[in-house]
Amino acid sequence: QIDPLVLPEVLSLVGQTHGQGELYMALKSSIARVMSLVNRRECLQQKREERIEYLKQQLNHHAAEAAHLAAEAAYHTAKSKEFQDELSAMEEENNGQGETYNDSRGKKRR
């Protein structure tokens, strides 16, 4: 019997000195012993905790990104309103005085 704690080193040595065929036979005969060392419940709990932590990080990242995009949208909305207000003021000024102005093609309009 091989001590399970040194089993990985033994298997590595078998693979290096005797080739893949012998390594396969050594793995086949020792797999039950290796599996008995694994605490499946603890492994699953650890994987679950890792997954939960990953999801928390992703949620925080996406929440921060959403907040940034909301702030950017608010900025652009405010700028658009400023432009609209300026255009409205120009229209009122033109309607009140009857002045002409040049449009984007350079033609005079009333």
C-alpha positions as CSV (number, residue, x, y, z in Angstrom):
1,Q,0.0,0.0,0.0
2,I,1.1,3.5,-0.9
3,D,0.6,6.4,1.6
4,P,-2.1,8.6,-0.1
5,L,-0.1,11.7,0.8
6,V,2.8,10.7,-1.3
7,L,0.7,9.1,-4.1
8,P,1.1,12.0,-6.5
9,E,4.9,11.8,-6.3
10,V,4.8,8.1,-6.7
11,L,2.6,8.3,-9.8
12,S,4.8,11.0,-11.3
13,L,7.9,8.8,-10.8
14,V,6.1,5.8,-12.3
15,G,5.2,7.9,-15.4
16,Q,8.7,9.2,-15.8
17,T,10.5,5.9,-15.4
18,H,8.1,3.3,-16.9
19,G,6.0,5.2,-19.4
20,Q,2.3,5.8,-19.9
21,G,1.3,2.2,-19.8
22,E,2.6,1.6,-16.4
23,L,1.3,5.0,-15.2
24,Y,-2.2,4.0,-16.4
25,M,-2.0,0.7,-14.5
26,A,-0.8,2.5,-11.4
27,L,-3.6,5.1,-11.7
28,K,-6.2,2.4,-12.2
29,S,-5.1,0.5,-9.1
30,S,-4.9,3.6,-6.9
31,I,-7.9,5.7,-8.0
32,A,-10.2,4.3,-5.3
33,R,-7.7,5.2,-2.7
34,V,-7.3,8.7,-4.1
35,M,-11.1,9.2,-4.3
36,S,-11.4,8.2,-0.7
37,L,-9.2,11.1,0.3
38,V,-11.4,13.7,-1.4
39,N,-14.0,15.2,0.8
40,R,-16.7,15.7,-1.8
41,R,-19.0,17.7,0.5
42,E,-16.2,20.1,1.4
43,C,-15.1,20.4,-2.3
44,L,-18.7,21.3,-3.3
45,Q,-19.0,23.8,-0.5
46,Q,-15.8,25.4,-1.5
47,K,-16.8,25.6,-5.2
48,R,-20.2,27.0,-4.1
49,E,-18.5,29.7,-2.0
50,E,-16.2,30.6,-4.8
51,R,-19.1,30.9,-7.2
52,I,-21.0,33.1,-4.8
53,E,-18.0,35.4,-4.3
54,Y,-17.5,35.6,-8.1
55,L,-21.2,36.5,-8.6
56,K,-21.0,39.2,-5.9
57,Q,-17.9,40.7,-7.6
58,Q,-19.8,40.6,-11.0
59,L,-22.9,42.3,-9.4
60,N,-20.8,45.0,-7.9
61,H,-18.9,45.6,-11.2
62,H,-22.1,45.8,-13.2
63,A,-23.8,48.0,-10.6
64,A,-20.9,50.4,-10.8
65,E,-21.0,50.3,-14.6
66,A,-24.8,51.0,-14.5
67,A,-24.3,53.9,-12.2
68,H,-21.6,55.4,-14.5
69,L,-23.9,54.9,-17.5
70,A,-26.8,56.6,-15.7
71,A,-24.6,59.6,-14.8
72,E,-23.4,59.8,-18.4
73,A,-27.0,59.6,-19.7
74,A,-28.0,62.4,-17.3
75,Y,-25.2,64.6,-18.5
76,H,-26.1,64.1,-22.2
77,T,-29.8,64.7,-21.4
78,A,-28.9,68.0,-19.6
79,K,-26.7,69.1,-22.5
80,S,-29.5,68.2,-25.0
81,K,-31.9,70.3,-23.0
82,E,-29.4,73.2,-23.0
83,F,-29.2,73.0,-26.8
84,Q,-33.0,72.9,-27.1
85,D,-33.4,75.9,-24.7
86,E,-30.9,77.9,-26.8
87,L,-32.6,76.9,-30.0
88,S,-36.0,77.9,-28.5
89,A,-34.5,81.3,-27.4
90,M,-33.2,81.9,-30.9
91,E,-36.6,81.1,-32.4
92,E,-38.4,83.5,-30.1
93,E,-35.8,86.2,-30.8
94,N,-36.2,85.7,-34.6
95,N,-40.0,85.6,-34.4
96,G,-40.2,88.7,-32.3
97,Q,-37.9,90.8,-34.5
98,G,-38.5,89.4,-37.9
99,E,-34.7,89.1,-38.5
100,T,-33.2,86.9,-41.1
101,Y,-30.5,84.4,-40.4
102,N,-28.4,82.0,-42.4
103,D,-29.3,78.3,-42.3
104,S,-26.8,75.5,-42.7
105,R,-26.7,76.0,-46.5
106,G,-25.9,79.7,-46.2
107,K,-29.4,80.8,-47.6
108,K,-31.1,83.7,-45.9
109,R,-34.4,82.8,-44.2
110,R,-37.1,84.6,-42.3
